[in-house]
Amino acid sequence: MKFGAIMQACRERAGLTQEEMAARLDRTQACISKYENDHKVPDMGTMLQWAEITGAREVVVAFLYGMDGLQIVMNLKRRMTV
């Protein structure tokens, strides 16, 4: 799994739209869409900002340490329904 789906799940868990995320990161909505659809790879600074904004620092750490992306997304979705 690519990182885009994880970024999207984190954003949605935080209750943010792509437009709101774009404003917070000083990017365009199209740029956010490209990140989430794995058409563009964010730099490390953007990834860290994303994690900070969405309150998902543990997600980035888990992904970077090799945790399965599908498992991360499933955990995030579960937390959204609780």
N, CA, C and O atoms as CSV, one atom per row, in Angstrom:
chain,resi,resn,atom,element,x,y,z
A,1,MET,N,N,0.844,-1.180,0.000
A,1,MET,CA,C,0.000,0.000,0.000
A,1,MET,C,C,0.884,1.236,0.000
A,1,MET,O,O,1.918,1.294,0.666
A,2,LYS,N,N,0.453,2.194,-0.748
A,2,LYS,CA,C,1.172,3.458,-0.822
A,2,LYS,C,C,0.758,4.351,0.344
A,2,LYS,O,O,-0.233,4.084,1.024
A,3,PHE,N,N,1.512,5.388,0.559
A,3,PHE,CA,C,1.287,6.271,1.687
A,3,PHE,C,C,0.063,7.167,1.506
A,3,PHE,O,O,-0.490,7.640,2.499
A,4,GLY,N,N,-0.377,7.416,0.273
A,4,GLY,CA,C,-1.508,8.308,0.007
A,4,GLY,C,C,-2.783,7.914,0.729
A,4,GLY,O,O,-3.474,8.771,1.279
A,5,ALA,N,N,-3.103,6.623,0.732
A,5,ALA,CA,C,-4.323,6.158,1.407
A,5,ALA,C,C,-4.235,6.396,2.906
A,5,ALA,O,O,-5.242,6.684,3.554
A,6,ILE,N,N,-3.049,6.279,3.450
A,6,ILE,CA,C,-2.848,6.527,4.872
A,6,ILE,C,C,-3.017,8.016,5.162
A,6,ILE,O,O,-3.642,8.392,6.155
A,7,MET,N,N,-2.462,8.859,4.300
A,7,MET,CA,C,-2.611,10.303,4.464
A,7,MET,C,C,-4.089,10.694,4.419
A,7,MET,O,O,-4.549,11.511,5.217
A,8,GLN,N,N,-4.822,10.106,3.483
A,8,GLN,CA,C,-6.245,10.403,3.355
A,8,GLN,C,C,-7.013,9.970,4.601
A,8,GLN,O,O,-7.846,10.717,5.114
A,9,ALA,N,N,-6.731,8.766,5.081
A,9,ALA,CA,C,-7.420,8.265,6.274
A,9,ALA,C,C,-7.138,9.158,7.484
A,9,ALA,O,O,-8.033,9.409,8.291
A,10,CYS,N,N,-5.912,9.633,7.611
A,10,CYS,CA,C,-5.565,10.533,8.723
A,10,CYS,C,C,-6.323,11.853,8.597
A,10,CYS,O,O,-6.845,12.374,9.583
A,11,ARG,N,N,-6.379,12.381,7.391
A,11,ARG,CA,C,-7.088,13.643,7.165
A,11,ARG,C,C,-8.571,13.492,7.492
A,11,ARG,O,O,-9.160,14.339,8.164
A,12,GLU,N,N,-9.159,12.412,7.012
A,12,GLU,CA,C,-10.584,12.182,7.258
A,12,GLU,C,C,-10.860,11.969,8.747
A,12,GLU,O,O,-11.862,12.455,9.272
A,13,ARG,N,N,-9.974,11.243,9.422
A,13,ARG,CA,C,-10.134,11.029,10.864
A,13,ARG,C,C,-10.112,12.361,11.603
A,13,ARG,O,O,-10.810,12.534,12.603
A,14,ALA,N,N,-9.310,13.302,11.110
A,14,ALA,CA,C,-9.223,14.621,11.732
A,14,ALA,C,C,-10.405,15.513,11.341
A,14,ALA,O,O,-10.537,16.626,11.852
A,15,GLY,N,N,-11.254,15.033,10.446
A,15,GLY,CA,C,-12.436,15.794,10.040
A,15,GLY,C,C,-12.141,16.950,9.105
A,15,GLY,O,O,-12.874,17.939,9.079
A,16,LEU,N,N,-11.068,16.826,8.337
A,16,LEU,CA,C,-10.664,17.896,7.425
A,16,LEU,C,C,-10.975,17.532,5.980
A,16,LEU,O,O,-10.857,16.373,5.580
A,17,THR,N,N,-11.371,18.525,5.208
A,17,THR,CA,C,-11.543,18.331,3.773
A,17,THR,C,C,-10.187,18.529,3.101
A,17,THR,O,O,-9.239,19.005,3.726
A,18,GLN,N,N,-10.104,18.163,1.836
A,18,GLN,CA,C,-8.865,18.410,1.103
A,18,GLN,C,C,-8.574,19.910,1.040
A,18,GLN,O,O,-7.418,20.325,1.118
A,19,GLU,N,N,-9.624,20.720,0.898
A,19,GLU,CA,C,-9.449,22.171,0.830
A,19,GLU,C,C,-8.891,22.725,2.141
A,19,GLU,O,O,-8.012,23.587,2.134
A,20,GLU,N,N,-9.408,22.226,3.264
A,20,GLU,CA,C,-8.922,22.678,4.570
A,20,GLU,C,C,-7.471,22.254,4.789
A,20,GLU,O,O,-6.665,23.023,5.312
A,21,MET,N,N,-7.148,21.035,4.391
A,21,MET,CA,C,-5.767,20.558,4.528
A,21,MET,C,C,-4.841,21.385,3.646
A,21,MET,O,O,-3.739,21.747,4.056
A,22,ALA,N,N,-5.291,21.677,2.446
A,22,ALA,CA,C,-4.491,22.487,1.529
A,22,ALA,C,C,-4.183,23.856,2.134
A,22,ALA,O,O,-3.053,24.338,2.050
A,23,ALA,N,N,-5.183,24.474,2.737
A,23,ALA,CA,C,-4.981,25.792,3.353
A,23,ALA,C,C,-3.975,25.715,4.491
A,23,ALA,O,O,-3.126,26.596,4.631
A,24,ARG,N,N,-4.063,24.679,5.297
A,24,ARG,CA,C,-3.145,24.542,6.439
A,24,ARG,C,C,-1.710,24.258,6.009
A,24,ARG,O,O,-0.759,24.638,6.691
A,25,LEU,N,N,-1.566,23.583,4.865
A,25,LEU,CA,C,-0.226,23.251,4.374
A,25,LEU,C,C,0.297,24.254,3.346
A,25,LEU,O,O,1.412,24.112,2.845
A,26,ASP,N,N,-0.515,25.269,3.034
A,26,ASP,CA,C,-0.176,26.253,2.008
A,26,ASP,C,C,0.081,25.560,0.664
A,26,ASP,O,O,1.075,25.820,-0.014
A,27,ARG,N,N,-0.845,24.679,0.308
A,27,ARG,CA,C,-0.812,23.952,-0.965
A,27,ARG,C,C,-2.167,24.135,-1.637
A,27,ARG,O,O,-3.061,24.766,-1.073
A,28,THR,N,N,-2.320,23.595,-2.819
A,28,THR,CA,C,-3.617,23.617,-3.496
A,28,THR,C,C,-4.368,22.331,-3.189
A,28,THR,O,O,-3.771,21.335,-2.779
A,29,GLN,N,N,-5.677,22.358,-3.391
A,29,GLN,CA,C,-6.478,21.150,-3.218
A,29,GLN,C,C,-6.009,20.079,-4.195
A,29,GLN,O,O,-5.994,18.896,-3.857
A,30,ALA,N,N,-5.629,20.485,-5.402
A,30,ALA,CA,C,-5.143,19.527,-6.403
A,30,ALA,C,C,-3.873,18.831,-5.919
A,30,ALA,O,O,-3.685,17.638,-6.160
A,31,CYS,N,N,-3.018,19.564,-5.248
A,31,CYS,CA,C,-1.785,18.982,-4.701
A,31,CYS,C,C,-2.125,17.934,-3.643
A,31,CYS,O,O,-1.530,16.856,-3.625
A,32,ILE,N,N,-3.074,18.243,-2.766
A,32,ILE,CA,C,-3.484,17.297,-1.724
A,32,ILE,C,C,-4.044,16.038,-2.377
A,32,ILE,O,O,-3.743,14.925,-1.945
A,33,SER,N,N,-4.850,16.210,-3.407
A,33,SER,CA,C,-5.414,15.072,-4.132
A,33,SER,C,C,-4.307,14.202,-4.730
A,33,SER,O,O,-4.382,12.974,-4.685
A,34,LYS,N,N,-3.296,14.839,-5.282
A,34,LYS,CA,C,-2.174,14.085,-5.865
A,34,LYS,C,C,-1.433,13.283,-4.796
A,34,LYS,O,O,-1.036,12.143,-5.038
A,35,TYR,N,N,-1.249,13.872,-3.620
A,35,TYR,CA,C,-0.623,13.135,-2.521
A,35,TYR,C,C,-1.459,11.905,-2.163
A,35,TYR,O,O,-0.937,10.797,-2.044
A,36,GLU,N,N,-2.749,12.121,-1.995
A,36,GLU,CA,C,-3.622,11.041,-1.532
A,36,GLU,C,C,-3.832,9.946,-2.571
A,36,GLU,O,O,-4.177,8.815,-2.228
A,37,ASN,N,N,-3.625,10.282,-3.830
A,37,ASN,CA,C,-3.776,9.288,-4.893
A,37,ASN,C,C,-2.438,8.754,-5.392
A,37,ASN,O,O,-2.364,8.089,-6.425
A,38,ASP,N,N,-1.383,9.058,-4.638
A,38,ASP,CA,C,-0.025,8.576,-4.940
A,38,ASP,C,C,0.472,8.995,-6.319
A,38,ASP,O,O,1.213,8.263,-6.975
A,39,HIS,N,N,0.049,10.195,-6.751
A,39,HIS,CA,C,0.556,10.753,-8.002
A,39,HIS,C,C,1.712,11.699,-7.732
A,39,HIS,O,O,2.419,12.120,-8.648
A,40,LYS,N,N,1.891,12.025,-6.461
A,40,LYS,CA,C,2.965,12.913,-6.037
A,40,LYS,C,C,3.380,12.478,-4.637
A,40,LYS,O,O,2.537,12.127,-3.812
A,41,VAL,N,N,4.677,12.504,-4.375
A,41,VAL,CA,C,5.191,12.095,-3.063
A,41,VAL,C,C,5.541,13.343,-2.262
A,41,VAL,O,O,6.312,14.184,-2.723
A,42,PRO,N,N,4.971,13.465,-1.054
A,42,PRO,CA,C,5.298,14.642,-0.241
A,42,PRO,C,C,6.718,14.555,0.297
A,42,PRO,O,O,7.243,13.469,0.541
A,43,ASP,N,N,7.326,15.723,0.478
A,43,ASP,CA,C,8.650,15.735,1.105
A,43,ASP,C,C,8.470,15.466,2.599
A,43,ASP,O,O,7.351,15.494,3.110
A,44,MET,N,N,9.552,15.212,3.277
A,44,MET,CA,C,9.491,14.840,4.696
A,44,MET,C,C,8.863,15.950,5.535
A,44,MET,O,O,8.088,15.663,6.448
A,45,GLY,N,N,9.178,17.192,5.247
A,45,GLY,CA,C,8.601,18.297,6.002
A,45,GLY,C,C,7.083,18.336,5.882
A,45,GLY,O,O,6.379,18.559,6.867
A,46,THR,N,N,6.588,18.117,4.674
A,46,THR,CA,C,5.138,18.102,4.452
A,46,THR,C,C,4.505,16.927,5.173
A,46,THR,O,O,3.439,17.061,5.772
A,47,MET,N,N,5.159,15.775,5.116
A,47,MET,CA,C,4.637,14.595,5.796
A,47,MET,C,C,4.537,14.835,7.309
A,47,MET,O,O,3.551,14.463,7.944
A,48,LEU,N,N,5.558,15.453,7.861
A,48,LEU,CA,C,5.550,15.730,9.301
A,48,LEU,C,C,4.486,16.762,9.665
A,48,LEU,O,O,3.827,16.633,10.697
A,49,GLN,N,N,4.312,17.786,8.826
A,49,GLN,CA,C,3.250,18.768,9.059
A,49,GLN,C,C,1.887,18.095,9.008
A,49,GLN,O,O,1.021,18.361,9.842
A,50,TRP,N,N,1.703,17.219,8.019
A,50,TRP,CA,C,0.439,16.491,7.858
A,50,TRP,C,C,0.135,15.708,9.135
A,50,TRP,O,O,-0.984,15.737,9.646
A,51,ALA,N,N,1.141,15.015,9.632
A,51,ALA,CA,C,0.964,14.215,10.846
A,51,ALA,C,C,0.623,15.098,12.036
A,51,ALA,O,O,-0.208,14.727,12.866
A,52,GLU,N,N,1.245,16.243,12.127
A,52,GLU,CA,C,0.988,17.169,13.227
A,52,GLU,C,C,-0.429,17.729,13.140
A,52,GLU,O,O,-1.143,17.763,14.141
A,53,ILE,N,N,-0.835,18.162,11.968
A,53,ILE,CA,C,-2.159,18.753,11.762
A,53,ILE,C,C,-3.261,17.744,12.058
A,53,ILE,O,O,-4.285,18.087,12.650
A,54,THR,N,N,-3.048,16.506,11.646
A,54,THR,CA,C,-4.090,15.480,11.813
A,54,THR,C,C,-3.978,14.732,13.135
A,54,THR,O,O,-4.813,13.882,13.442
A,55,GLY,N,N,-2.952,15.045,13.915
A,55,GLY,CA,C,-2.768,14.350,15.189
A,55,GLY,C,C,-2.411,12.887,14.991
A,55,GLY,O,O,-2.818,12.027,15.773
A,56,ALA,N,N,-1.644,12.607,13.935
A,56,ALA,CA,C,-1.342,11.217,13.579
A,56,ALA,C,C,0.153,10.945,13.509
A,56,ALA,O,O,0.618,10.241,12.612
A,57,ARG,N,N,0.896,11.491,14.438
A,57,ARG,CA,C,2.346,11.258,14.428
A,57,ARG,C,C,2.686,9.777,14.517
A,57,ARG,O,O,3.630,9.310,13.880
A,58,GLU,N,N,1.906,9.035,15.319
A,58,GLU,CA,C,2.175,7.602,15.479
A,58,GLU,C,C,1.989,6.842,14.166
A,58,GLU,O,O,2.628,5.813,13.948
A,59,VAL,N,N,1.123,7.341,13.299
A,59,VAL,CA,C,0.880,6.695,12.009
A,59,VAL,C,C,2.118,6.806,11.130
A,59,VAL,O,O,2.537,5.825,10.516
A,60,VAL,N,N,2.700,7.987,11.069
A,60,VAL,CA,C,3.898,8.190,10.256
A,60,VAL,C,C,5.036,7.320,10.781
A,60,VAL,O,O,5.751,6.689,10.003
A,61,VAL,N,N,5.199,7.290,12.081
A,61,VAL,CA,C,6.259,6.469,12.679
A,61,VAL,C,C,6.036,4.996,12.343
A,61,VAL,O,O,6.974,4.303,11.949
A,62,ALA,N,N,4.808,4.517,12.494
A,62,ALA,CA,C,4.510,3.112,12.196
A,62,ALA,C,C,4.807,2.783,10.736
A,62,ALA,O,O,5.384,1.739,10.435
A,63,PHE,N,N,4.414,3.669,9.838
A,63,PHE,CA,C,4.649,3.433,8.413
A,63,PHE,C,C,6.143,3.429,8.106
A,63,PHE,O,O,6.631,2.555,7.389
A,64,LEU,N,N,6.867,4.406,8.650
A,64,LEU,CA,C,8.299,4.498,8.388
A,64,LEU,C,C,9.070,3.314,8.977
A,64,LEU,O,O,10.128,2.944,8.467
A,65,TYR,N,N,8.543,2.728,10.038
A,65,TYR,CA,C,9.187,1.560,10.634
A,65,TYR,C,C,8.732,0.254,10.009
A,65,TYR,O,O,9.117,-0.823,10.464
A,66,GLY,N,N,7.911,0.343,8.962
A,66,GLY,CA,C,7.582,-0.847,8.199
A,66,GLY,C,C,6.263,-1.516,8.508
A,66,GLY,O,O,5.996,-2.601,7.991
A,67,MET,N,N,5.421,-0.902,9.341
A,67,MET,CA,C,4.118,-1.505,9.603
A,67,MET,C,C,3.317,-1.530,8.307
A,67,MET,O,O,3.402,-0.604,7.499
A,68,ASP,N,N,2.550,-2.579,8.113
A,68,ASP,CA,C,1.745,-2.740,6.914
A,68,ASP,C,C,0.748,-1.592,6.777
A,68,ASP,O,O,-0.002,-1.293,7.706
A,69,GLY,N,N,0.750,-0.952,5.606
A,69,GLY,CA,C,-0.132,0.180,5.355
A,69,GLY,C,C,-1.600,-0.158,5.480
A,69,GLY,O,O,-2.379,0.654,5.979
A,70,LEU,N,N,-1.992,-1.334,5.040
A,70,LEU,CA,C,-3.393,-1.741,5.126
A,70,LEU,C,C,-3.831,-1.834,6.584
A,70,LEU,O,O,-4.941,-1.427,6.929
A,71,GLN,N,N,-2.972,-2.363,7.430
A,71,GLN,CA,C,-3.279,-2.464,8.861
A,71,GLN,C,C,-3.436,-1.079,9.484
A,71,GLN,O,O,-4.310,-0.865,10.323
A,72,ILE,N,N,-2.590,-0.146,9.069
A,72,ILE,CA,C,-2.679,1.220,9.585
A,72,ILE,C,C,-4.025,1.833,9.219
A,72,ILE,O,O,-4.696,2.415,10.071
A,73,VAL,N,N,-4.422,1.704,7.950
A,73,VAL,CA,C,-5.690,2.280,7.496
A,73,VAL,C,C,-6.862,1.631,8.221
A,73,VAL,O,O,-7.798,2.320,8.627
A,74,MET,N,N,-6.819,0.326,8.386
A,74,MET,CA,C,-7.905,-0.351,9.096
A,74,MET,C,C,-8.017,0.153,10.534
A,74,MET,O,O,-9.124,0.354,11.033
A,75,ASN,N,N,-6.888,0.359,11.198
A,75,ASN,CA,C,-6.896,0.883,12.566
A,75,ASN,C,C,-7.461,2.300,12.609
A,75,ASN,O,O,-8.216,2.644,13.519
A,76,LEU,N,N,-7.093,3.120,11.623
A,76,LEU,CA,C,-7.602,4.477,11.579
A,76,LEU,C,C,-9.112,4.490,11.362
A,76,LEU,O,O,-9.829,5.244,12.019
A,77,LYS,N,N,-9.592,3.661,10.445
A,77,LYS,CA,C,-11.029,3.604,10.156
A,77,LYS,C,C,-11.799,3.133,11.387
A,77,LYS,O,O,-12.883,3.637,11.679
A,78,ARG,N,N,-11.229,2.160,12.109
A,78,ARG,CA,C,-11.873,1.676,13.331
A,78,ARG,C,C,-12.004,2.802,14.361
A,78,ARG,O,O,-13.038,2.931,15.017
A,79,ARG,N,N,-10.971,3.599,14.496
A,79,ARG,CA,C,-10.990,4.707,15.453
A,79,ARG,C,C,-12.014,5.771,15.063
A,79,ARG,O,O,-12.556,6.462,15.925
A,80,MET,N,N,-12.277,5.901,13.764
A,80,MET,CA,C,-13.249,6.893,13.302
A,80,MET,C,C,-14.656,6.504,13.706
A,80,MET,O,O,-15.497,7.376,13.925
A,81,THR,N,N,-14.929,5.210,13.810
A,81,THR,CA,C,-16.275,4.758,14.114
A,81,THR,C,C,-16.537,4.635,15.605
A,81,THR,O,O,-17.674,4.416,16.024
A,82,VAL,N,N,-15.498,4.774,16.402
A,82,VAL,CA,C,-15.654,4.633,17.860
A,82,VAL,C,C,-16.120,5.934,18.455
A,82,VAL,O,O,-16.311,6.025,19.668
